[in-house]
Structures are given as structure tokens and as C-alpha cells.
Amino acid sequence: MGKYFGTDGFRGQANVTLKPEHAFFIGRYLGQFYAAEHEADGKRARIVIGKDTRRSSYMLEAALVSGIVTSGADAYLLHVTTTPSVAYVTRVDGFDCGIMISASHNVASDNGIKLIGRSGEKMEDDVLQRIEAVLDDPEGARLARATGDAIGRSVDYVAGRNRYIGYLISLGQYSFRNLRIGLDCANGSAWSIAKAVFDALGATTYVIGAEPNGLNINRGVGSTHIEALQSLVMQQGLDIGFAFDGDADRCLCVDDRGQVVTGDHILYVCANYLKAQGELTEDTVVATVMSNFGLFHALRECGISCAKTAVGDRYVYEYMAAHGLALGGEQSGHVIFSKHATTGDGILTGLKLMEVMLASKKPMSELTAPFRFYPQVLRNLRVRDKQSAATDPVVVAAVECACGALGEQGRALLRPSGTEPVLRLMVEAPSDELCCIHADAIEEALRRQGHLL
């Protein structure tokens, strides 16, 4: 992780940590960088931009466009759309890069800038490092200014978003007719896309979290507040429900019994289906170190191997790409189907789960039944300094003590978030009581050392 860009872009409080000035100079650098690449062919550099529903997204979009056109490149605007749609359009329509303005699952006062390379994957680290150098010293970077007819322009490109919607619909192999499906769009990017896709495939949809006002993204709805979808599924007697986050690159599910289906459950269900279809490359799934013990055990019983990466969907995809693997993801609901996408796509994940249900003629509750989810405690602990807190010898000793006590029956992990000023604490154990005992001990060590805010 760099000074500004974490595992999922440059993220922080809008107009405080992440300012329009940052967006402007990111646009300036990218415009100049890609314009220089096109000097030989004489073509105009093209950068496509999407945003979520946060009020500050409009401010950052304007700053990015200003920087891009100042440097002589053209900015194409998808308007409110999802992160995976930006990745798709960047790759399919031959853009030099894509930019998504979103802080994903964070609160509405935060925002972020995610950069996507021309292949639809996360931007290369060396380019991010050069951008960070510009942000630290914009004047010293001596960025060029285009003049005359070399000045760039902004282009309405809502057609690209519509083509992405058509692509999702084309992936539906079965009709959803007579199925009642709940959709929680988190008052975010999915609000104008998810219903259109599921309706087109014949579903009867029940939608919540589809009234964005710029300030209510993720507020009480979406994948971080799955209880809202659980209530909808149970009250309406739905067959299944899908909850997305603010930029719709992740999906969690609620089954026909109102039970939560996590990203780990989704990997288990889809891995078994792909294996039966002969499409699970090397019979291997890619997960992260934060995935539940239950996933590893359940996959092993099905003859499926599981590779583990660091936390972050970019690391999952990098491993998948390097080894030619078909399926990977995170417990949070970032699930990647490499045959169809280069990033987690919440709506696509929902479609693939529907495919498994319809092909097997089984409800989701039956498909997930063999998966035994280990009791787990997850805590987001706000601290003064992530790195110093995580490496404090007293805190490290507390984590090691928990791991020693749990042995092979559980584990404890404490890691700095790549997107927020918090430490993420996870404890797994045979019982909820043991989880809490060890989590409390680690949190108390952080408190005694003065790290907690």
C-alpha cells in the first residue's frame, strides 16, 4: 500500500482526506501519461469515468474531467454506474484506462478514486507510485497543459453502461419466471441497474435501497446491513435475495429461510457447480486468509483445493490470472468469475447463484446445507496509527496467545485495513463464547497500549 492508494484505491473523507485538488492532479497525470502513449499513432487518449451516488462524487468527477482535458485527453462519462461496469467498458471499448469514483461500502461522507488499467484490471503499481509522486509535489511534476485544438473534451457515454447491462442479461442461461427475488441496492450504484437485469430475465423483483439522495448510500441497507434484506425476504416470502454494496462489486445473499449466505458460502456453492460442469480449473478456488475455516474444510471434503492470498480482491484476481483459475473471492462478497469479469461483480454473482439454483432445481438453503460455518467474531477497531498498533509487541503477544490457546481448533488474525483507518480483528473458534473471550483479550491489549480511539 502507498501513501494515498490502498488495496482498493485512494479513499478517505471527501473534502478532508480526499480533495478535488487530488482528483484534478490525478486527472492531469493520467491525461498526460496516456496522451504521450498516443503520440506515435496520432489518436486521442480516452479515459472512461463512472461514479456512485454520493453527493461528493459529482465534485470529484468534475475535478477529474478538468484535469484530464487540461492534459489533452478525452473524458467519457458513464455517470452513476457500478465499478465492474467501468472495468467491463474499459476493456471491451478499448479505453486507455477507467476511473471509478466510490468509497464502496464506506459511509456517505467518504469517497474514493479507483483506477483501472486498459485490460479491466486494477491499475499497475508503478503507475500508482508515479501518481503519488505527483500528488506530493504537483508543481515539481511539471505537468503539461494542452492548448488550442489539443485540449480534451468530455463525452456523454451512457451507452457504455447500457451495453454492460445488455452483457449481464446475455449471461442469464435460464428464465427467472415465477421466481420472487429481493434486491437491496444499498442506495448506491446498483439502484438503476440490478432491477433492470433481473426483470429482463423474468423475475418478480422486490427492491429496497433504491432511493439514493446523495447522503444515504449504505445507510441501514446493502451488504453491510444484511438484516434489511433478511426482513424483506421473510416478510414477502421470497425465494432468494441479493444485497450489494455501494459500488456493487460485492454481493451477499439471503436464502429462502432468511439465512445469510456469505461470500464463503457463495464460493462453496459455485465451486461445486463449476466442478460438476468441468469448468473449475485445476479443481482449485482462490480465497483469502480471512475466509472461514468452514470453507476450507467443506471444499476439501468435495475434493477441491483452496489457494489463499492476502486480503483484497486485487490479490485474489492476480493469483487467478497468474494460474489461469476460474473462481475466487472474499468472505465479504467480492466474487470473481474470470470467464466473465476481471473484478468482483455483485450483480453477476447474483446471476451465477441463480444459475446454480435453476440447474440443480434446489433452493439456496439446500445448496449451502453441507457448509458448516465456524463461529467467528469480526471487529473493526479504530486506532491512532494502523501500523504501529499492529506491530506493537504487547498486541502481537496477545494475538499469539489467542492462537496458541486455540491450536488447530481456531485462529486469530489482526491486520490493518487497506481502505479505512482501522485494524480488522477476526477470531474463529469452536464456540461464540471462545471467540469473544479471545477477541476481548486482544482488544484490551490495544486499549492498554493507548492505540484505540
TORZA-429459 format. One line per field, with one value per residue (C-alpha): x, y, z; chain; residue number from 0; residue in one letter. Coordinates in nm, 3 decimals. Each point is the difference from the previous one (the first is absolute). Layout:
xx	c(X | ...);
yy	c(Y | ...);
zz	c(Z | ...);
c	c(A | ...);
k	c(NUM | ...);
r	c(a | ...);
***
This chain:
xx	c(0.000 | 0.120 | -0.050 | -0.328 | -0.104 | -0.095 | -0.117 | -0.311 | 0.094 | 0.047 | -0.267 | -0.080 | -0.238 | -0.113 | 0.137 | 0.221 | 0.226 | -0.106 | -0.033 | -0.091 | 0.362 | 0.105 | -0.248 | 0.113 | 0.366 | -0.084 | -0.187 | 0.288 | 0.252 | -0.214 | -0.091 | 0.363 | 0.117 | -0.239 | 0.022 | 0.374 | -0.066 | -0.206 | 0.256 | 0.112 | -0.347 | -0.151 | -0.310 | -0.163 | 0.043 | -0.337 | -0.085 | -0.339 | -0.146 | -0.279 | -0.127 | -0.225 | -0.287 | 0.190 | -0.047 | 0.377 | 0.034 | -0.119 | 0.263 | 0.280 | -0.126 | 0.018 | 0.354 | 0.116 | -0.150 | 0.163 | 0.340 | -0.038 | -0.105 | 0.263 | 0.264 | -0.145 | -0.199 | -0.375 | -0.220 | -0.298 | -0.272 | -0.201 | -0.170 | -0.136 | 0.106 | 0.178 | 0.371 | -0.017 | -0.176 | 0.294 | 0.241 | -0.214 | -0.034 | 0.371 | 0.097 | -0.263 | -0.009 | 0.376 | 0.045 | 0.346 | -0.119 | -0.310 | -0.076 | -0.268 | -0.094 | -0.123 | 0.081 | -0.180 | -0.152 | 0.120 | -0.230 | -0.136 | 0.245 | 0.291 | 0.092 | 0.270 | 0.170 | 0.064 | 0.223 | -0.043 | 0.249 | -0.095 | -0.038 | -0.270 | 0.226 | 0.115 | 0.258 | 0.364 | 0.192 | 0.274 | -0.257 | -0.157 | 0.341 | 0.058 | -0.341 | 0.084 | 0.319 | -0.209 | -0.242 | 0.290 | 0.151 | -0.237 | 0.213 | 0.319 | -0.163 | -0.008 | -0.320 | -0.071 | -0.304 | -0.162 | -0.089 | -0.220 | -0.165 | 0.218 | -0.214 | -0.214 | -0.377 | -0.259 | -0.239 | -0.330 | 0.044 | -0.311 | -0.013 | 0.293 | -0.195 | -0.298 | 0.223 | 0.125 | -0.360 | -0.059 | 0.310 | -0.127 | -0.339 | 0.172 | 0.166 | -0.335 | -0.033 | -0.338 | -0.327 | -0.076 | -0.372 | -0.216 | 0.292 | -0.033 | 0.335 | 0.101 | 0.260 | 0.168 | 0.184 | 0.153 | -0.124 | 0.307 | 0.123 | -0.226 | -0.322 | -0.050 | 0.151 | -0.082 | -0.378 | 0.025 | 0.213 | -0.213 | -0.326 | 0.127 | 0.062 | -0.359 | 0.026 | -0.254 | 0.224 | -0.041 | 0.245 | 0.129 | 0.290 | -0.092 | -0.075 | 0.340 | 0.014 | 0.377 | 0.019 | -0.154 | 0.228 | 0.051 | -0.209 | -0.190 | -0.006 | 0.233 | 0.243 | 0.131 | -0.354 | -0.126 | -0.279 | -0.205 | -0.005 | -0.067 | -0.313 | -0.114 | 0.051 | -0.187 | -0.284 | -0.066 | 0.072 | 0.261 | 0.198 | 0.331 | 0.150 | 0.321 | 0.164 | 0.263 | 0.240 | 0.036 | 0.176 | -0.151 | 0.325 | -0.105 | -0.308 | -0.136 | -0.307 | -0.297 | -0.146 | -0.362 | 0.015 | 0.134 | 0.353 | 0.303 | 0.210 | 0.349 | 0.266 | 0.151 | -0.331 | -0.022 | 0.348 | -0.099 | -0.324 | 0.151 | 0.316 | -0.204 | -0.212 | 0.298 | 0.177 | -0.304 | -0.001 | 0.370 | 0.072 | 0.186 | 0.359 | 0.231 | -0.290 | 0.129 | -0.165 | 0.183 | -0.097 | 0.171 | 0.148 | -0.319 | -0.228 | -0.176 | 0.154 | -0.326 | 0.068 | 0.335 | -0.142 | -0.312 | 0.199 | 0.248 | -0.286 | -0.112 | 0.346 | 0.061 | 0.325 | 0.010 | 0.284 | 0.027 | 0.107 | 0.028 | -0.326 | -0.114 | -0.175 | 0.297 | 0.220 | -0.263 | -0.023 | 0.377 | 0.037 | -0.286 | 0.149 | 0.349 | -0.127 | -0.288 | -0.265 | -0.374 | -0.137 | 0.115 | -0.123 | -0.036 | -0.235 | -0.125 | -0.163 | 0.263 | -0.029 | 0.186 | -0.103 | 0.300 | -0.184 | -0.231 | 0.173 | 0.331 | -0.134 | -0.264 | -0.348 | -0.294 | -0.273 | 0.189 | 0.043 | -0.376 | -0.055 | 0.245 | -0.171 | -0.333 | 0.157 | 0.113 | -0.346 | -0.184 | 0.241 | -0.012 | -0.369 | 0.089 | -0.061 | 0.305 | -0.056 | 0.051 | 0.304 | 0.179 | -0.111 | 0.326 | 0.204 | 0.070 | 0.086 | 0.241 | -0.103 | 0.178 | 0.039 | 0.092 | 0.080 | 0.109 | 0.214 | 0.078 | 0.355 | 0.237 | 0.253 | -0.069 | 0.356 | 0.133 | -0.304 | 0.025 | 0.372 | -0.005 | 0.175 | -0.270 | -0.276 | 0.191 | 0.045 | -0.374 | -0.076 | 0.259 | -0.145 | -0.347 | 0.136 | 0.192 | -0.307 | -0.219 | 0.251 | -0.146 | -0.354 | 0.008 | 0.210 | 0.038 | 0.100 | 0.065 | 0.078 | -0.005 | -0.287 | 0.102 | -0.289 | -0.077 | 0.189 | -0.077 | 0.144 | -0.214 | -0.011 | -0.130 | -0.023 | -0.133 | -0.062 | -0.225 | -0.246 | -0.122 | 0.108 | 0.361 | 0.002 | -0.105 | 0.244 | 0.301 | -0.125 | -0.055 | 0.352 | 0.157 | -0.215 | 0.093 | 0.371 | -0.055 | -0.183 | 0.268 | 0.267 | -0.197 | -0.065 | -0.378 | -0.187);
yy	c(0.000 | 0.350 | 0.330 | 0.073 | -0.317 | -0.302 | -0.341 | 0.151 | 0.348 | 0.339 | 0.019 | 0.246 | 0.264 | 0.218 | 0.355 | -0.090 | -0.295 | -0.029 | 0.343 | 0.129 | 0.111 | -0.365 | -0.099 | 0.283 | -0.101 | -0.369 | 0.102 | 0.222 | -0.282 | -0.267 | 0.230 | 0.082 | -0.360 | -0.148 | 0.294 | -0.064 | -0.367 | 0.111 | 0.242 | -0.260 | -0.099 | 0.349 | -0.120 | 0.179 | -0.157 | -0.115 | -0.049 | -0.125 | 0.107 | -0.140 | 0.106 | -0.113 | 0.198 | 0.200 | 0.374 | 0.048 | -0.227 | 0.282 | 0.234 | -0.250 | -0.088 | 0.368 | 0.029 | -0.315 | 0.109 | 0.341 | -0.158 | -0.251 | 0.250 | 0.251 | -0.257 | -0.069 | -0.321 | -0.059 | -0.097 | -0.229 | 0.009 | -0.308 | 0.199 | -0.205 | -0.358 | -0.293 | -0.066 | -0.323 | 0.186 | 0.244 | -0.295 | -0.163 | 0.313 | 0.085 | -0.344 | -0.053 | 0.350 | 0.048 | 0.285 | 0.085 | -0.024 | 0.019 | 0.194 | -0.082 | 0.260 | -0.192 | -0.090 | -0.332 | -0.111 | 0.306 | 0.265 | 0.275 | 0.264 | -0.204 | -0.039 | -0.159 | -0.016 | -0.343 | -0.025 | -0.279 | -0.095 | -0.051 | -0.374 | 0.057 | -0.090 | 0.221 | 0.259 | -0.105 | 0.087 | 0.190 | 0.240 | 0.050 | 0.080 | 0.268 | 0.149 | 0.012 | 0.191 | 0.254 | 0.037 | 0.070 | 0.263 | 0.111 | 0.297 | -0.203 | -0.250 | 0.269 | -0.137 | 0.120 | 0.207 | -0.057 | 0.305 | 0.074 | -0.301 | -0.231 | 0.075 | -0.302 | -0.026 | -0.176 | -0.246 | -0.141 | -0.377 | -0.143 | -0.239 | -0.185 | -0.062 | -0.124 | -0.241 | -0.139 | -0.058 | -0.187 | -0.209 | -0.106 | -0.094 | -0.210 | -0.209 | -0.121 | -0.361 | -0.060 | 0.190 | 0.139 | -0.012 | -0.079 | 0.073 | 0.272 | 0.169 | 0.271 | 0.260 | 0.237 | 0.263 | 0.185 | 0.334 | -0.026 | -0.088 | -0.301 | 0.193 | 0.068 | -0.326 | -0.306 | 0.013 | 0.048 | -0.315 | -0.227 | 0.131 | -0.065 | -0.363 | -0.039 | 0.033 | 0.169 | 0.238 | 0.165 | 0.286 | 0.196 | 0.245 | 0.154 | 0.358 | 0.171 | 0.364 | 0.044 | -0.044 | -0.341 | -0.245 | -0.312 | 0.155 | -0.287 | -0.192 | -0.193 | -0.281 | 0.165 | 0.004 | -0.336 | -0.001 | 0.231 | -0.259 | -0.281 | 0.182 | 0.053 | -0.367 | -0.129 | 0.253 | -0.051 | -0.374 | 0.039 | -0.278 | 0.180 | 0.347 | 0.175 | 0.295 | 0.216 | 0.259 | 0.364 | -0.066 | -0.347 | -0.192 | -0.230 | -0.205 | -0.183 | -0.219 | -0.087 | -0.344 | -0.115 | -0.052 | 0.346 | -0.121 | 0.203 | -0.147 | 0.150 | 0.027 | -0.322 | -0.181 | 0.140 | -0.133 | -0.342 | -0.017 | 0.128 | -0.211 | -0.320 | 0.105 | 0.094 | -0.323 | -0.202 | 0.193 | -0.068 | 0.375 | 0.027 | 0.029 | -0.238 | -0.057 | 0.302 | 0.304 | 0.316 | 0.150 | 0.227 | -0.060 | 0.151 | -0.269 | -0.216 | -0.332 | -0.159 | 0.083 | -0.176 | -0.310 | -0.013 | 0.038 | -0.268 | -0.245 | 0.068 | -0.062 | 0.369 | 0.177 | 0.354 | 0.247 | 0.287 | 0.356 | 0.323 | 0.187 | 0.207 | -0.099 | 0.128 | -0.267 | -0.265 | 0.094 | 0.026 | -0.357 | -0.120 | 0.164 | -0.134 | -0.357 | 0.006 | -0.069 | 0.047 | 0.093 | 0.203 | 0.248 | 0.131 | -0.063 | 0.359 | -0.091 | 0.097 | -0.302 | -0.021 | -0.220 | 0.043 | -0.134 | 0.301 | 0.281 | 0.135 | 0.123 | -0.084 | 0.066 | -0.017 | -0.022 | -0.266 | -0.197 | 0.009 | -0.127 | -0.287 | -0.105 | 0.000 | -0.219 | -0.254 | -0.005 | -0.045 | -0.259 | -0.208 | 0.068 | 0.055 | 0.302 | 0.185 | -0.128 | -0.356 | 0.089 | 0.155 | -0.262 | -0.206 | 0.311 | 0.029 | 0.361 | 0.027 | 0.249 | 0.325 | 0.346 | 0.289 | 0.342 | 0.322 | 0.183 | 0.367 | 0.079 | 0.297 | -0.168 | -0.331 | -0.116 | 0.083 | -0.158 | -0.319 | -0.040 | 0.094 | -0.292 | -0.012 | -0.020 | -0.257 | -0.209 | 0.015 | -0.130 | -0.277 | -0.097 | -0.036 | -0.207 | -0.225 | -0.058 | -0.082 | -0.228 | -0.178 | 0.074 | 0.366 | 0.306 | 0.373 | 0.259 | 0.372 | 0.201 | 0.363 | 0.085 | 0.096 | 0.244 | 0.145 | 0.127 | -0.317 | -0.333 | -0.298 | -0.264 | -0.348 | -0.291 | -0.345 | -0.268 | -0.299 | 0.223 | 0.359 | 0.026 | -0.089 | 0.243 | 0.284 | -0.090 | 0.015 | 0.301 | 0.191 | -0.083 | 0.133 | 0.313 | 0.060 | -0.020 | 0.270 | 0.213 | -0.040 | 0.108 | 0.314 | -0.090 | 0.006 | 0.321);
zz	c(0.000 | -0.081 | 0.174 | -0.180 | -0.183 | 0.208 | -0.114 | -0.158 | -0.115 | 0.162 | 0.270 | 0.277 | 0.128 | -0.290 | 0.006 | 0.298 | -0.084 | -0.363 | -0.160 | -0.347 | -0.036 | 0.028 | -0.268 | -0.227 | 0.010 | -0.039 | -0.314 | -0.112 | 0.034 | -0.165 | -0.287 | -0.068 | 0.051 | -0.254 | -0.240 | -0.018 | -0.084 | -0.301 | -0.146 | -0.252 | -0.126 | 0.014 | 0.184 | 0.290 | 0.345 | 0.139 | 0.369 | 0.120 | 0.335 | 0.215 | 0.342 | 0.282 | 0.152 | 0.265 | -0.017 | -0.006 | -0.304 | -0.224 | 0.142 | -0.053 | -0.348 | -0.104 | 0.134 | -0.175 | -0.331 | 0.030 | 0.057 | -0.282 | -0.267 | 0.116 | -0.090 | -0.343 | 0.054 | -0.037 | 0.297 | -0.066 | 0.269 | 0.094 | 0.279 | 0.295 | -0.060 | 0.162 | 0.039 | -0.204 | -0.282 | -0.021 | -0.017 | -0.270 | -0.214 | 0.036 | -0.128 | -0.268 | -0.148 | -0.015 | 0.249 | 0.125 | 0.359 | 0.215 | 0.317 | 0.257 | 0.259 | 0.303 | 0.358 | -0.043 | 0.333 | 0.197 | 0.144 | -0.225 | 0.125 | -0.139 | -0.363 | -0.210 | -0.338 | -0.150 | -0.306 | -0.255 | -0.271 | -0.365 | 0.050 | 0.261 | 0.292 | 0.289 | -0.105 | 0.003 | 0.317 | -0.184 | -0.149 | 0.344 | 0.144 | -0.265 | 0.072 | 0.369 | -0.081 | -0.192 | 0.292 | 0.233 | -0.231 | -0.280 | -0.101 | -0.007 | -0.236 | -0.272 | -0.152 | -0.351 | -0.101 | -0.337 | -0.208 | -0.300 | -0.159 | 0.210 | 0.308 | 0.086 | 0.022 | 0.214 | -0.166 | 0.128 | -0.015 | 0.163 | -0.297 | 0.155 | 0.320 | -0.201 | -0.191 | 0.332 | 0.109 | -0.325 | 0.065 | 0.344 | -0.142 | -0.269 | 0.273 | 0.133 | -0.114 | 0.160 | 0.029 | 0.345 | -0.067 | 0.307 | 0.233 | 0.263 | 0.059 | 0.246 | -0.097 | 0.246 | -0.203 | 0.300 | -0.138 | -0.216 | -0.347 | -0.052 | 0.046 | -0.373 | -0.129 | 0.213 | -0.035 | -0.377 | -0.031 | 0.218 | -0.146 | -0.353 | 0.095 | 0.117 | 0.378 | 0.222 | 0.192 | 0.339 | 0.038 | 0.298 | 0.024 | -0.335 | 0.105 | 0.003 | 0.108 | 0.008 | 0.376 | 0.072 | -0.184 | 0.219 | 0.277 | 0.160 | -0.328 | -0.228 | 0.064 | 0.318 | 0.146 | -0.118 | 0.261 | -0.224 | -0.277 | 0.247 | 0.114 | -0.360 | -0.094 | 0.303 | -0.008 | -0.371 | -0.007 | -0.275 | -0.164 | 0.047 | 0.048 | -0.103 | 0.176 | -0.168 | 0.140 | -0.103 | -0.332 | -0.055 | -0.028 | 0.282 | 0.073 | 0.302 | -0.013 | 0.219 | -0.062 | 0.001 | 0.378 | 0.070 | 0.072 | -0.108 | -0.281 | 0.029 | -0.266 | 0.132 | -0.044 | -0.353 | -0.082 | 0.134 | -0.200 | -0.324 | 0.031 | 0.022 | -0.296 | -0.218 | 0.092 | -0.106 | -0.329 | -0.053 | 0.016 | 0.333 | -0.119 | 0.190 | 0.242 | 0.189 | 0.156 | 0.108 | 0.336 | 0.253 | 0.342 | 0.147 | -0.143 | 0.256 | 0.105 | -0.104 | -0.365 | -0.005 | 0.168 | -0.218 | -0.323 | 0.108 | 0.055 | -0.359 | -0.143 | -0.069 | 0.088 | 0.137 | -0.060 | 0.249 | -0.071 | 0.194 | 0.057 | -0.298 | -0.321 | -0.202 | 0.161 | -0.065 | -0.367 | -0.042 | 0.128 | -0.220 | -0.308 | 0.070 | 0.035 | -0.247 | 0.265 | -0.044 | 0.343 | 0.297 | 0.254 | 0.351 | 0.288 | -0.038 | -0.331 | -0.257 | -0.230 | -0.331 | -0.290 | -0.228 | -0.306 | 0.015 | 0.194 | 0.124 | 0.333 | 0.257 | -0.140 | 0.241 | -0.264 | -0.195 | 0.323 | 0.052 | -0.353 | 0.048 | 0.324 | -0.182 | -0.267 | 0.262 | 0.161 | -0.325 | -0.140 | 0.318 | 0.070 | 0.364 | 0.228 | 0.128 | 0.355 | -0.126 | -0.208 | 0.299 | 0.256 | -0.003 | 0.080 | 0.373 | 0.078 | 0.292 | 0.270 | -0.074 | 0.148 | -0.230 | 0.146 | -0.167 | 0.255 | -0.061 | 0.103 | -0.001 | -0.229 | -0.174 | -0.048 | 0.346 | 0.165 | -0.204 | 0.071 | 0.370 | 0.182 | 0.270 | -0.262 | -0.204 | 0.314 | 0.070 | -0.350 | 0.033 | 0.339 | -0.153 | -0.288 | 0.241 | 0.215 | -0.300 | -0.171 | -0.301 | 0.117 | -0.098 | -0.070 | 0.064 | -0.261 | 0.041 | -0.311 | -0.114 | -0.234 | -0.350 | -0.034 | 0.345 | 0.310 | 0.192 | 0.104 | -0.096 | 0.272 | -0.075 | 0.243 | -0.092 | 0.260 | 0.072 | 0.188 | 0.003 | 0.364 | -0.078 | -0.293 | 0.227 | 0.277 | -0.231 | -0.196 | 0.325 | 0.117 | -0.321 | 0.002 | 0.365 | -0.091 | -0.262 | 0.257 | 0.267 | -0.249 | -0.088 | -0.364 | -0.005 | -0.079);
c	c(A | A | A | A | A | A | A | A | A | A | A | A | A | A | A | A | A | A | A | A | A | A | A | A | A | A | A | A | A | A | A | A | A | A | A | A | A | A | A | A | A | A | A | A | A | A | A | A | A | A | A | A | A | A | A | A | A | A | A | A | A | A | A | A | A | A | A | A | A | A | A | A | A | A | A | A | A | A | A | A | A | A | A | A | A | A | A | A | A | A | A | A | A | A | A | A | A | A | A | A | A | A | A | A | A | A | A | A | A | A | A | A | A | A | A | A | A | A | A | A | A | A | A | A | A | A | A | A | A | A | A | A | A | A | A | A | A | A | A | A | A | A | A | A | A | A | A | A | A | A | A | A | A | A | A | A | A | A | A | A | A | A | A | A | A | A | A | A | A | A | A | A | A | A | A | A | A | A | A | A | A | A | A | A | A | A | A | A | A | A | A | A | A | A | A | A | A | A | A | A | A | A | A | A | A | A | A | A | A | A | A | A | A | A | A | A | A | A | A | A | A | A | A | A | A | A | A | A | A | A | A | A | A | A | A | A | A | A | A | A | A | A | A | A | A | A | A | A | A | A | A | A | A | A | A | A | A | A | A | A | A | A | A | A | A | A | A | A | A | A | A | A | A | A | A | A | A | A | A | A | A | A | A | A | A | A | A | A | A | A | A | A | A | A | A | A | A | A | A | A | A | A | A | A | A | A | A | A | A | A | A | A | A | A | A | A | A | A | A | A | A | A | A | A | A | A | A | A | A | A | A | A | A | A | A | A | A | A | A | A | A | A | A | A | A | A | A | A | A | A | A | A | A | A | A | A | A | A | A | A | A | A | A | A | A | A | A | A | A | A | A | A | A | A | A | A | A | A | A | A | A | A | A | A | A | A | A | A | A | A | A | A | A | A | A | A | A | A | A | A | A | A | A | A | A | A | A | A | A | A | A | A | A | A | A | A | A | A | A | A | A | A | A | A | A | A | A | A | A | A | A | A | A | A | A | A | A | A | A | A | A | A | A | A | A | A | A | A | A | A | A | A | A);
k	c(0 | 1 | 2 | 3 | 4 | 5 | 6 | 7 | 8 | 9 | 10 | 11 | 12 | 13 | 14 | 15 | 16 | 17 | 18 | 19 | 20 | 21 | 22 | 23 | 24 | 25 | 26 | 27 | 28 | 29 | 30 | 31 | 32 | 33 | 34 | 35 | 36 | 37 | 38 | 39 | 40 | 41 | 42 | 43 | 44 | 45 | 46 | 47 | 48 | 49 | 50 | 51 | 52 | 53 | 54 | 55 | 56 | 57 | 58 | 59 | 60 | 61 | 62 | 63 | 64 | 65 | 66 | 67 | 68 | 69 | 70 | 71 | 72 | 73 | 74 | 75 | 76 | 77 | 78 | 79 | 80 | 81 | 82 | 83 | 84 | 85 | 86 | 87 | 88 | 89 | 90 | 91 | 92 | 93 | 94 | 95 | 96 | 97 | 98 | 99 | 100 | 101 | 102 | 103 | 104 | 105 | 106 | 107 | 108 | 109 | 110 | 111 | 112 | 113 | 114 | 115 | 116 | 117 | 118 | 119 | 120 | 121 | 122 | 123 | 124 | 125 | 126 | 127 | 128 | 129 | 130 | 131 | 132 | 133 | 134 | 135 | 136 | 137 | 138 | 139 | 140 | 141 | 142 | 143 | 144 | 145 | 146 | 147 | 148 | 149 | 150 | 151 | 152 | 153 | 154 | 155 | 156 | 157 | 158 | 159 | 160 | 161 | 162 | 163 | 164 | 165 | 166 | 167 | 168 | 169 | 170 | 171 | 172 | 173 | 174 | 175 | 176 | 177 | 178 | 179 | 180 | 181 | 182 | 183 | 184 | 185 | 186 | 187 | 188 | 189 | 190 | 191 | 192 | 193 | 194 | 195 | 196 | 197 | 198 | 199 | 200 | 201 | 202 | 203 | 204 | 205 | 206 | 207 | 208 | 209 | 210 | 211 | 212 | 213 | 214 | 215 | 216 | 217 | 218 | 219 | 220 | 221 | 222 | 223 | 224 | 225 | 226 | 227 | 228 | 229 | 230 | 231 | 232 | 233 | 234 | 235 | 236 | 237 | 238 | 239 | 240 | 241 | 242 | 243 | 244 | 245 | 246 | 247 | 248 | 249 | 250 | 251 | 252 | 253 | 254 | 255 | 256 | 257 | 258 | 259 | 260 | 261 | 262 | 263 | 264 | 265 | 266 | 267 | 268 | 269 | 270 | 271 | 272 | 273 | 274 | 275 | 276 | 277 | 278 | 279 | 280 | 281 | 282 | 283 | 284 | 285 | 286 | 287 | 288 | 289 | 290 | 291 | 292 | 293 | 294 | 295 | 296 | 297 | 298 | 299 | 300 | 301 | 302 | 303 | 304 | 305 | 306 | 307 | 308 | 309 | 310 | 311 | 312 | 313 | 314 | 315 | 316 | 317 | 318 | 319 | 320 | 321 | 322 | 323 | 324 | 325 | 326 | 327 | 328 | 329 | 330 | 331 | 332 | 333 | 334 | 335 | 336 | 337 | 338 | 339 | 340 | 341 | 342 | 343 | 344 | 345 | 346 | 347 | 348 | 349 | 350 | 351 | 352 | 353 | 354 | 355 | 356 | 357 | 358 | 359 | 360 | 361 | 362 | 363 | 364 | 365 | 366 | 367 | 368 | 369 | 370 | 371 | 372 | 373 | 374 | 375 | 376 | 377 | 378 | 379 | 380 | 381 | 382 | 383 | 384 | 385 | 386 | 387 | 388 | 389 | 390 | 391 | 392 | 393 | 394 | 395 | 396 | 397 | 398 | 399 | 400 | 401 | 402 | 403 | 404 | 405 | 406 | 407 | 408 | 409 | 410 | 411 | 412 | 413 | 414 | 415 | 416 | 417 | 418 | 419 | 420 | 421 | 422 | 423 | 424 | 425 | 426 | 427 | 428 | 429 | 430 | 431 | 432 | 433 | 434 | 435 | 436 | 437 | 438 | 439 | 440 | 441 | 442 | 443 | 444 | 445 | 446 | 447 | 448 | 449 | 450 | 451 | 452);
r	c(m | g | k | y | f | g | t | d | g | f | r | g | q | a | n | v | t | l | k | p | e | h | a | f | f | i | g | r | y | l | g | q | f | y | a | a | e | h | e | a | d | g | k | r | a | r | i | v | i | g | k | d | t | r | r | s | s | y | m | l | e | a | a | l | v | s | g | i | v | t | s | g | a | d | a | y | l | l | h | v | t | t | t | p | s | v | a | y | v | t | r | v | d | g | f | d | c | g | i | m | i | s | a | s | h | n | v | a | s | d | n | g | i | k | l | i | g | r | s | g | e | k | m | e | d | d | v | l | q | r | i | e | a | v | l | d | d | p | e | g | a | r | l | a | r | a | t | g | d | a | i | g | r | s | v | d | y | v | a | g | r | n | r | y | i | g | y | l | i | s | l | g | q | y | s | f | r | n | l | r | i | g | l | d | c | a | n | g | s | a | w | s | i | a | k | a | v | f | d | a | l | g | a | t | t | y | v | i | g | a | e | p | n | g | l | n | i | n | r | g | v | g | s | t | h | i | e | a | l | q | s | l | v | m | q | q | g | l | d | i | g | f | a | f | d | g | d | a | d | r | c | l | c | v | d | d | r | g | q | v | v | t | g | d | h | i | l | y | v | c | a | n | y | l | k | a | q | g | e | l | t | e | d | t | v | v | a | t | v | m | s | n | f | g | l | f | h | a | l | r | e | c | g | i | s | c | a | k | t | a | v | g | d | r | y | v | y | e | y | m | a | a | h | g | l | a | l | g | g | e | q | s | g | h | v | i | f | s | k | h | a | t | t | g | d | g | i | l | t | g | l | k | l | m | e | v | m | l | a | s | k | k | p | m | s | e | l | t | a | p | f | r | f | y | p | q | v | l | r | n | l | r | v | r | d | k | q | s | a | a | t | d | p | v | v | v | a | a | v | e | c | a | c | g | a | l | g | e | q | g | r | a | l | l | r | p | s | g | t | e | p | v | l | r | l | m | v | e | a | p | s | d | e | l | c | c | i | h | a | d | a | i | e | e | a | l | r | r | q | g | h | l | l);
***
